[in-house]
């Protein structure tokens, strides 16, 4: 498996994890659980930052 294939797979997994965290935060908002809402939003932000750093690193290394 080439590095580009691995990067594409990792990007898709991170995007799905971001969407799942956003969906869970929406459920927490509907149910009124504010502490869990903030936890899920913090996870989403962390995953988004991780994906951004991964893509910037891949661009500087010439992988994309």
C-alpha positions as CSV (number, residue, x, y, z in Angstrom):
1,X,0.0,0.0,0.0
2,X,1.5,3.3,-1.1
3,X,1.7,6.3,1.2
4,X,-1.0,8.2,-0.9
5,X,-3.5,5.3,-0.4
6,X,-2.8,5.3,3.3
7,X,-3.2,9.0,3.5
8,X,-6.5,8.8,1.6
9,X,-7.8,6.1,3.9
10,X,-6.7,8.1,7.0
11,X,-8.4,11.2,5.7
12,X,-11.6,9.4,5.1
13,X,-11.5,7.9,8.6
14,X,-10.9,11.2,10.2
15,X,-13.7,12.9,8.2
16,X,-16.1,10.2,9.3
17,X,-15.0,10.5,12.9
18,X,-15.5,14.3,12.7
19,X,-19.0,13.8,11.3
20,X,-19.8,11.2,14.0
21,X,-18.6,13.6,16.8
22,X,-20.7,16.4,15.3
23,X,-23.8,14.1,15.1
24,X,-23.3,13.0,18.7
25,X,-23.0,16.7,19.8
26,X,-26.3,17.4,18.0
27,X,-28.0,14.6,19.9
28,X,-26.6,15.9,23.2
29,X,-27.9,19.4,22.3
30,X,-31.4,18.0,21.6
31,X,-31.3,16.0,24.9
32,X,-30.0,19.0,26.9
33,X,-26.8,17.4,28.2
34,X,-24.5,20.4,28.1
35,X,-21.4,18.8,29.6
36,X,-21.4,15.9,27.1
37,X,-22.1,18.4,24.3
38,X,-19.0,20.4,25.1
39,X,-17.0,17.1,25.3
40,X,-18.1,16.0,21.8
41,X,-17.5,19.5,20.3
42,X,-14.0,19.4,21.8
43,X,-13.4,16.0,20.2
44,X,-14.6,17.4,16.8
45,X,-12.2,20.4,17.1
46,X,-9.3,18.1,18.0
47,X,-10.0,15.8,15.1
48,X,-10.3,18.7,12.7
49,X,-7.0,20.2,13.9
50,X,-5.4,16.8,13.5
51,X,-6.7,16.4,10.0
52,X,-5.5,19.9,9.1
53,X,-2.0,19.2,10.4
54,X,-1.9,15.9,8.6
55,X,-2.9,17.5,5.3
56,X,-0.3,20.4,5.7
57,X,2.4,17.8,6.6
58,X,1.5,15.7,3.5
59,X,1.6,18.8,1.3
60,X,5.1,19.8,2.6
61,X,6.4,16.3,2.1
62,X,5.1,16.2,-1.5
63,X,2.7,13.3,-0.9
64,X,-0.2,15.3,-2.3
